[in-house]
Every structure is written in structure tokens, then in C-alpha cells.
Amino acid sequence: RQQNYGPRTVRELAPTNNDAVYMVTIADAQFRRRYEKFFSAMSDYAARYGYLWRVIGADPECREQFRNYFFRKHCIVARWMEREATTGDIFFVFDADVVPYRTHLSLDSWLGILNAASGGGADLVF
């Protein structure tokens, strides 16, 4: 049986009304104020393609458990996903200082690359 791992769209991967595509970043209140325009642009981009934009705050348990920022970031996202995610949801995690550049392009091309590299089973992109 041959499997097709060709490019797929976000909507093909999350086809039901219950599945969601999230664009996620982590930022505390001070960072949110400082980068408000960036977050507004990300929110607009997400809305354009039917994605959900979420800014996650710090998690005290992750801060206590991990000193390294990158491990802490993964911990925060994982704990948030445990509370919010349902089977079939797809997550793109962005650095908080990112702003959309090519707004005419959706995240579909990244899914194609991801699916080819992972054999079609990935649902989280950092």
C-alpha cells in the first residue's frame, strides 16, 4: 500500500468543525505591551486564514522546573495543550517577536514540508 505524503493544506489536516489550527506564542504582560503591534498583525494573519491566535502567559511550574528558556517554552506550550487541545488540532508555535511578512501565503507550504519530513504524522511546529 503506497502512502501519499505530498503537501496538504491546513484545512485538509483539520477538516472538521471541532479541529482547530492554532498559532501560538508565549509572552508575559510586559512583552505583550511592548509587541502589541506584532501581536495585532499575527492576529490579523490568523483570522485571514481561519487560524486561532493565542498568546500564552508564563507558567509558574515550568519556570520552577526549567531554567533554560527553550525547555521552559516547550513546557508552557505542552501544559497549555493539555488543557486546550483536542485530537486533530494543529499547532504552530512562534517566537513572540515574529511578524508576518508574506501575508498572501498561508501556512500550508510549511505543512507540506513538515508532512514530508515526518511521514505525515506531525501536528506541532516550533
N, C-alpha and C positions, 0 to 999 in steps of 0.2 A: 504494500500500500504506500503510494507516494504522497508525501505531505507537501503542501504549498506554504512556504514561509515568506512569500512575497510581501511587498508593502501592503499594509491595511490601514484603514482610517480609524481615527479615534471612535467614531460612531459605530463602525463595524465591530470594534472590540468591546464597546459598552452599548449594546443595541437596545436594551430595554429601558423603560422609564425609571426603573429602580437603580440602574447603574449610573455612576457619575464619573466625570473626568475632573480631577482636581488639579489646580495649580496652587502650590503651597510654598510659603516661605516662613521663616522664623524671625521674629523681631520683638524687642521689648518696646515699652511705651515711648521712650526717648528716640529710638531708631525709627519708630512709626512716624513720629512728628517730623523728624529730620528728612525722611524719604517719602513724605506724603505724596508728592507728585509722581514718584516712581510707582508707588502702590496704586495710585489712581490710573496710571497708564496700563499697569498689569490687569487691573480690574476691568478696564475697557476692553483690552485684548481678550480676556477670558469671556466676557459677555458676548463679544463678536462671534466667537466660535462655539458658544454654548457650554463653556467650561465653568467650573466653580472656583473662584479665587478665595483663598483662605490665608490669613496671617495668624500664625500660631505664636502664642507667648511662651515665655520661659516655663520650665517645669522644675520645681524645686528638687524633686527626687533625682532627676537626670543631672542637675547641677552638682548635687552631692555625690552622685555615683561616678561621674566622669569629669576629669579636669580638662581633658583635651576637647576643644570646641567641636571638632568633627564627630567624635564619638557622642558628645552631648547632643549635637544636632540630630544624629540618627536616632538617638534615644527619644528625643522630644517628638520626632515625626512618628516613630513606632508607637509610642504611648497614645498619641493623638489618633492614629489609625485604628488602634484597638477600640477606642471609644466611638469613632465616627464612621469607619469604613464598613461596607458590606461587600460580599463576594461579587466580583465583577467590576468593582471600581478601579479606576486607573489614576495613578498619582505622578505628577511631575513636581519635583522639589527644586526650587530656585534659590540662589543666594539673594539676600534681601536688597542688594544694590544693583540688581539687574533690571533693565528696562527693555521693553520690546522694541526691536529695531526694524525687522521686516514684518510689519503688521499684516501685510497682504498674504502671508504664509501661515497656515495653521501648524499645529504640532504633528500633523500626520507624517511628515517626512522623518521625524525623529522616531516615530513608532515603527516605520519601515526598517530603519537601521537597527533599532532595538530588537525587533522580532527576528531579523536575520541573524543577529549575534546570539540571541538567547534560544533559538529554536521555537520561538512563538509563545513562550510561557511567561514573559516578564510583565509585571503590572506596576512597577515603581521605577521612576527615573530620577536620579540625583544629578 
